[in-house]
């Protein structure tokens, strides 16, 4: 019960890593506040958690909306009395193409969902954590934004994920003395809808790039997030924590 009695927001919770995190965090004793765009999927997940004696609530919305970030925090404090942590995990890959061929619209969409939304989330979450004397924030970055991990055709995605590392480090410096820790989690290829789920050829190719010769399960990345949100990582802040099956080693 690594997260017992902690209240944690999870964005991008309707599928993939976010959904796996919701189930795992609840099993570890957390009260979970789930956010994503798809209300039907969130409702199904909340019902599953609550049937298993967990504690979950949700509100659907767009992470690019500042009001939505505030609504998630308000729901956490209303339902559970406080906010202890946040797994700001929502993200998109966007169109994969060389930068000269990329539209400004695609660039703006990827930066807005992956990076600006994280800024808005932290802006809403930090004051709530400050009131109770601390908390832990985790951003889902990627090896693609770190350690020579840039992949062809992923300029917007790589820039957004590298930006999350910088944002985490700046926030960590600003708020460490207040007991608020901020870290970035850097997964490798993960079997999710965005990571080629259901496409055997894509999964085989991406798996072959990893020294471990496989992709991560969403649950494995969620386990890493548990560590960063739990008291076991109490002296970690500003860290880009890699869980990438050795990709960054291969590319360095």
C-alpha positions in Angstrom: 0.0 0.0 0.0 2.7 2.5 -1.1 0.1 5.2 -1.7 -2.3 4.6 1.2 -4.6 7.5 1.8 -2.9 9.8 -0.8 -5.2 11.6 -3.2 -3.7 11.6 -6.7 -4.8 13.2 -10.0 -4.2 11.2 -13.2 -4.6 12.7 -16.6 -4.8 10.7 -19.8 -6.6 8.1 -17.6 -9.0 6.7 -20.1 -6.5 4.2 -21.7 -2.9 3.1 -21.8 -0.5 4.1 -19.1 -3.0 6.4 -17.5 -5.6 3.7 -17.1 -3.0 1.2 -15.8 -1.9 3.8 -13.3 -5.5 4.4 -12.1 -5.9 0.7 -11.3 -2.5 0.3 -9.7 -2.6 3.5 -7.7 -6.1 2.5 -6.3 -4.7 -1.0 -5.5 -1.9 0.8 -3.6 -4.4 2.6 -1.5 -4.7 6.0 -3.2 -7.9 8.0 -3.8 -7.7 8.6 -7.6 -9.1 11.6 -9.5 -9.2 10.7 -13.2 -9.2 13.0 -16.1 -9.4 12.5 -19.9 -11.6 13.5 -22.8 -13.7 10.4 -23.0 -16.4 10.3 -20.2 -17.7 6.8 -21.1 -14.2 5.2 -20.6 -13.6 7.1 -17.4 -16.9 6.1 -16.0 -16.2 2.4 -16.7 -12.8 2.6 -15.1 -14.2 4.5 -12.0 -16.9 1.8 -11.6 -14.3 -0.9 -11.8 -12.1 0.7 -9.1 -15.0 1.4 -6.8 -16.4 -2.2 -7.2 -13.0 -3.4 -6.0 -13.2 -1.3 -2.8 -11.1 1.5 -4.3 -12.0 5.2 -4.2 -12.2 6.9 -7.6 -14.0 9.9 -9.2 -13.6 11.5 -12.5 -14.4 14.6 -14.6 -14.0 14.6 -18.4 -12.4 17.5 -20.2 -9.6 18.9 -22.3 -6.2 19.2 -20.6 -5.5 22.3 -22.8 -8.2 24.2 -20.9 -6.9 26.0 -17.8 -10.3 25.7 -16.2 -10.2 21.9 -16.5 -6.9 21.7 -14.6 -8.6 23.7 -11.9 -11.7 21.5 -11.9 -9.6 18.4 -11.3 -8.0 20.0 -8.3 -11.3 21.2 -7.0 -12.8 17.7 -7.3 -9.9 16.2 -5.5 -10.2 18.6 -2.5 -14.0 18.4 -2.5 -14.2 14.6 -2.5 -11.1 13.7 -0.5 -10.1 16.8 1.4 -6.6 17.4 -0.1 -4.3 16.8 -3.0 -1.1 14.8 -2.4 0.1 14.0 -5.9 -0.5 14.2 -9.6 0.5 12.1 -12.5 0.3 14.5 -15.4 0.3 11.8 -18.1 -1.9 13.1 -21.0 -0.1 13.3 -24.3 -0.2 12.8 -28.1 2.4 11.8 -30.7 1.0 14.0 -33.5 1.9 13.6 -37.1 5.2 11.9 -37.7 7.0 13.8 -40.6 10.0 15.9 -41.3 9.9 19.4 -39.8 9.8 21.2 -43.2 6.6 19.2 -44.0 5.0 19.6 -40.6 2.1 22.0 -40.3 2.1 24.7 -37.7 -1.3 23.3 -36.6 0.3 19.9 -35.8 3.2 21.6 -33.9 0.8 23.7 -31.9 -1.4 20.7 -31.0 1.5 18.6 -29.8 3.0 21.4 -27.7 -0.3 22.4 -26.3 -1.3 18.9 -25.2 2.1 17.6 -24.0 3.7 20.7 -22.6 1.4 23.6 -22.1 -1.2 21.4 -20.4 1.5 20.2 -18.0 2.2 23.9 -17.1 -1.5 24.5 -16.6 -1.8 21.4 -14.4 1.1 22.3 -12.2 -0.2 25.9 -11.9 -3.4 24.5 -10.5 -1.9 21.7 -8.4 1.0 23.5 -6.6 -1.2 25.9 -4.6 -3.3 23.0 -3.3 -0.2 21.0 -2.3 1.3 24.1 -0.7 -1.7 24.4 1.6 -1.0 21.0 3.2 2.8 21.3 3.2 3.9 19.2 0.3 3.2 16.8 -2.5 4.6 15.0 -5.5 4.1 15.9 -9.2 5.1 13.5 -12.0 5.1 14.4 -15.8 5.2 11.7 -18.4 8.1 12.7 -20.7 10.0 10.3 -23.0 13.4 9.0 -23.9 12.7 10.7 -27.3 13.2 14.1 -25.5 16.4 13.0 -23.7 20.0 11.6 -24.2 20.2 11.6 -28.1 16.8 9.9 -28.2 15.4 12.1 -31.0 13.6 9.9 -33.5 13.1 10.8 -37.2 9.9 12.7 -37.9 9.1 13.5 -34.2 10.3 17.1 -34.0 7.2 18.4 -32.2 6.9 15.3 -29.9 10.6 15.4 -29.0 10.5 19.2 -28.3 7.5 18.8 -26.1 9.0 15.9 -24.1 12.3 17.7 -23.7 10.4 20.7 -22.5 8.7 18.6 -19.8 12.1 17.8 -18.3 13.1 21.4 -18.2 9.7 22.3 -16.7 10.0 19.6 -14.0 13.5 20.8 -13.1 12.5 24.5 -12.9 9.5 23.7 -10.8 11.5 21.4 -8.6 14.0 24.2 -7.8 11.2 26.7 -7.2 9.2 24.5 -4.8 11.6 22.0 -3.1 11.7 24.0 0.1 7.9 23.8 0.3 8.0 20.0 0.3 6.7 19.8 -3.3 8.7 17.4 -5.4 8.5 17.4 -9.2 10.0 14.7 -11.4 9.7 13.5 -15.0 9.2 9.9 -15.9 10.7 8.8 -19.3 9.2 5.6 -20.7 10.5 3.8 -23.7 8.2 2.2 -26.2 5.1 1.1 -24.4 2.2 -1.1 -25.6 -0.7 1.4 -25.6 -3.1 2.6 -28.3 -0.5 5.3 -29.2 2.3 2.8 -29.1 1.2 0.5 -31.8 -1.3 -1.7 -29.9 -3.0 -4.1 -32.2 -0.3 -3.6 -35.0 2.0 -6.7 -34.8 4.4 -5.3 -37.3 4.8 -2.0 -35.5 5.2 -3.7 -32.2 7.9 -6.0 -33.6 9.8 -3.1 -35.1 9.7 -0.9 -32.0 10.6 -3.9 -29.8 13.7 -4.6 -31.9 15.0 -1.1 -31.2 15.2 -1.8 -27.4 18.2 -3.6 -25.9 15.6 -5.6 -23.9 14.0 -6.6 -27.3 10.5 -5.9 -26.1 8.3 -3.0 -25.3 7.0 -2.1 -21.8 3.6 -3.0 -20.5 1.6 0.0 -19.4 1.6 -1.5 -15.9 5.4 -1.4 -15.8 5.5 2.3 -16.4 2.7 2.8 -13.8 4.9 1.0 -11.3 7.7 3.5 -11.9 5.1 6.3 -11.3 4.1 4.7 -8.0 7.7 5.0 -6.9 7.9 8.7 -7.8 4.6 9.5 -6.1 5.4 7.5 -3.0 7.5 8.3 0.1 10.1 5.9 -1.2 11.4 8.7 -3.5 11.3 11.4 -0.8 14.7 12.8 -1.6 14.2 12.9 -5.4 13.1 16.0 -7.2 14.0 17.5 -10.5 15.0 14.0 -11.9 14.4 12.7 -15.4 13.8 9.1 -14.3 14.3 6.7 -17.2 12.2 3.5 -17.6 13.0 2.8 -21.3 14.3 -0.8 -21.6 17.8 0.5 -22.3 17.0 2.8 -25.3 18.9 5.7 -23.9 22.0 3.5 -23.4 21.8 2.3 -26.9 21.5 5.8 -28.3 24.2 7.4 -26.1 
